[in-house]
């Protein structure tokens, strides 16, 4: 079936024979077809009424406000706050605030090296260990450096000594800024964790420390070509300072030695 195409110009229907003849002169004045639809007067009237209503409402509001008495506003001046007279309170003593002691020279809180003992080879720079030196004391120095930085590490005071040819001691006071969390207690807990993981370890609580602990490792560390090394350690914390005490010897270390050092050092804090 063939669909016929629509012609480009539709044919106009022929006028009937009895249709009136239009004057050629007036034919051009007649509209040629329907034009675009204009907007009706109703829309204009509604829009005009809305504008007039808005204006009238605004004027009425001003008239109402003009007839009212003005509302009294509160005074802008504030009452004078009385200040206390006389000297301020006395600063807290070291017994009331532990930071009175620890904010000073932290090295002064370390116990003294025994008479006749020699300074150890790893005493740090003038009794201090910087962040890099302290990080190197861990098995994973790079990770330790990043963790200590995130933990708001502040400083480390250290004292070491050697007695005889095999006995050595190292004591560290590790201080944190503690602006967000108690990092000193976390550092001590980290020491507890790793000390207890060593086999052949005996442990005791350190009096006067709350949760401080002392450990003696009865199994030595051995390495071909070297003497066996026994160790003991103690960990505690006070305020923003974590305490670490280490003893090394080629002979088993008695409990009394690590406990004595731990109690004396905690007493200094």
C-alpha positions in Angstrom: 0.0 0.0 0.0 1.4 3.4 -1.1 0.9 6.2 1.3 0.3 9.4 -0.6 2.7 12.3 0.3 1.2 15.5 1.6 1.6 18.3 -0.9 4.0 21.0 -0.1 1.3 23.7 -0.7 -2.2 22.4 0.1 -4.8 23.2 -2.4 -7.4 25.8 -1.4 -11.0 24.7 -1.7 -12.8 26.3 -4.6 -15.4 28.9 -3.8 -19.0 28.0 -4.7 -20.5 29.7 -7.6 -22.9 31.8 -5.5 -20.2 33.1 -3.2 -20.0 36.9 -3.0 -17.3 38.6 -4.9 -14.8 40.5 -2.7 -13.5 43.8 -3.9 -9.8 43.5 -4.8 -9.1 46.8 -3.1 -10.3 45.5 0.3 -8.8 42.0 0.1 -5.4 43.1 1.3 -6.9 44.7 4.5 -8.4 41.4 5.7 -6.3 39.2 8.0 -4.5 36.4 6.2 -4.9 33.8 9.1 -5.0 33.4 12.9 -2.0 35.1 14.7 -0.5 34.4 18.1 -2.8 34.4 21.0 -2.6 37.5 23.2 -2.7 37.5 27.0 -6.1 38.2 28.3 -7.1 41.2 30.4 -8.0 38.9 33.4 -4.3 38.1 34.0 -3.4 41.8 33.9 -6.1 42.6 36.3 -5.0 39.9 38.8 -1.4 41.0 38.7 -2.4 44.7 39.2 -4.6 43.8 42.1 -1.8 41.8 43.8 0.6 44.7 43.5 -2.0 47.2 44.8 -2.8 44.8 47.7 0.9 44.6 48.6 1.3 48.3 48.6 -1.8 48.8 50.6 -0.7 46.3 53.2 2.6 47.9 53.6 1.1 51.3 54.0 -1.4 50.0 56.6 1.5 48.4 58.5 3.3 51.7 58.7 0.2 53.5 59.9 -0.3 50.9 62.6 3.3 51.2 63.8 3.1 55.0 63.7 0.2 55.0 66.1 2.0 52.8 68.7 4.3 54.0 71.4 8.0 53.1 70.8 9.2 50.0 72.5 12.0 50.7 75.0 15.2 48.9 74.1 17.5 47.3 76.8 20.6 49.3 77.8 23.7 48.5 75.9 25.9 49.1 79.0 26.6 46.1 81.2 26.9 46.2 85.0 30.5 46.5 86.3 31.8 43.2 87.7 33.4 43.5 91.0 37.0 42.3 91.1 38.6 40.6 94.1 41.1 42.8 95.9 44.4 41.7 97.5 47.1 39.3 96.3 46.2 36.2 94.3 46.4 32.7 95.6 49.8 31.1 96.3 51.0 28.8 93.6 50.6 25.1 94.3 53.6 23.3 95.8 55.3 20.2 94.3 53.3 18.0 96.7 50.0 19.4 95.2 51.1 19.6 91.5 53.7 17.1 90.2 54.4 19.3 87.1 56.0 21.9 89.4 58.9 19.4 89.6 58.8 17.9 86.1 58.6 21.2 84.2 62.1 22.1 85.4 65.4 20.3 84.6 64.2 16.7 84.3 67.8 15.5 84.8 67.7 16.7 88.5 65.0 14.1 89.2 67.2 11.2 88.2 68.9 9.3 91.0 72.6 9.9 91.3 75.3 7.6 89.9 76.9 5.6 92.6 80.4 6.6 93.8 83.1 4.9 91.9 80.8 4.0 89.0 81.7 5.0 85.5 79.3 6.7 83.1 77.9 4.3 80.5 78.7 4.6 76.8 75.0 5.4 75.9 74.4 8.2 78.3 73.1 10.5 75.6 74.2 14.1 75.1 74.8 15.7 78.5 72.2 13.6 80.1 69.5 14.0 77.4 68.3 11.7 74.6 66.7 13.3 71.6 63.8 11.7 69.7 66.1 9.9 67.2 68.3 8.4 69.9 65.4 7.2 71.9 63.7 5.8 68.8 66.9 3.8 68.1 66.5 1.9 71.3 63.4 0.2 69.8 63.6 -2.8 67.5 61.7 -0.9 64.8 63.2 2.6 65.0 61.3 4.1 62.1 57.9 3.0 63.5 58.9 4.1 67.0 59.9 7.6 65.7 56.5 8.0 64.0 54.6 6.7 67.0 56.4 8.9 69.5 55.9 12.0 67.3 52.2 11.3 67.2 52.2 10.6 70.9 53.5 14.2 71.6 56.9 13.1 72.8 58.7 15.9 74.7 62.1 14.8 76.0 64.1 12.1 77.7 66.5 12.5 80.6 68.9 9.6 81.1 71.6 8.4 83.5 73.8 5.3 83.0 76.7 3.7 84.8 78.9 0.7 84.7 80.2 -1.1 87.8 82.9 -3.7 87.2 83.3 -5.2 83.8 79.8 -6.7 83.2 77.2 -4.8 85.4 75.5 -1.8 83.9 72.4 0.3 84.7 70.3 2.7 82.5 67.5 4.8 83.8 65.3 7.0 81.6 62.6 9.5 82.4 60.4 9.9 79.3 58.2 13.0 79.3 55.2 13.7 77.1 53.2 16.9 76.5 49.9 15.1 77.2 47.6 17.7 75.7 45.0 15.1 74.6 45.7 11.8 76.3 47.7 10.3 79.2 50.7 9.1 77.0 53.0 8.5 80.0 50.7 5.8 81.4 50.4 4.2 77.9 54.2 4.2 77.6 54.4 2.3 81.0 51.8 -0.1 79.9 53.8 -0.8 76.7 56.7 -1.7 78.9 54.6 -4.0 81.0 53.4 -5.8 77.9 56.7 -6.5 76.3 58.4 -7.4 79.6 55.8 -10.0 80.4 56.1 -11.6 76.9 59.7 -12.8 77.6 60.0 -16.3 78.8 61.3 -17.1 82.2 60.2 -13.7 83.6 59.3 -13.0 87.3 57.4 -9.9 88.2 56.5 -7.9 91.3 54.6 -4.6 91.9 56.7 -1.6 92.9 55.4 0.0 96.2 54.3 3.6 95.9 53.7 3.5 92.2 50.1 2.4 91.8 50.5 0.0 88.9 54.3 0.1 88.5 56.0 -3.3 87.9 59.5 -4.8 88.2 60.7 -7.8 86.2 63.6 -10.2 86.4 64.3 -12.3 83.3 65.9 -15.5 84.4 66.8 -16.7 80.9 69.7 -14.9 79.4 70.1 -13.6 75.9 72.8 -15.5 74.1 74.8 -14.8 71.0 77.6 -16.8 69.5 81.0 -15.5 70.5 79.5 -13.4 73.4 78.8 -14.0 77.1 75.2 -14.6 78.1 73.4 -11.4 79.2 70.8 -11.4 81.9 68.5 -8.4 82.3 65.9 -6.9 84.7 63.6 -3.9 84.2 61.1 -1.8 85.9 58.3 0.5 84.5 56.1 3.1 86.2 54.7 6.5 85.5 53.9 9.7 87.4 52.0 12.6 85.8 53.4 13.2 82.4 56.6 11.2 83.0 57.2 7.5 82.3 60.0 5.8 84.2 62.2 3.0 82.7 64.9 1.2 84.7 67.2 -1.4 83.1 69.9 -3.6 84.6 72.3 -5.9 82.6 74.8 -8.4 83.8 76.5 -11.6 82.8 75.2 -13.2 86.0 71.6 -13.6 87.2 70.2 -10.4 88.6 68.5 -10.6 92.1 65.1 -9.1 92.7 66.4 -6.7 95.4 68.6 -4.8 92.9 65.9 -3.9 90.5 63.4 -3.2 93.2 65.8 -0.9 95.1 66.5 1.2 92.0 62.8 1.4 91.0 61.7 2.5 94.5 64.4 5.1 94.8 63.7 6.6 91.3 59.9 6.8 91.9 60.6 8.5 95.1 62.5 11.2 93.2 59.4 11.9 91.1 
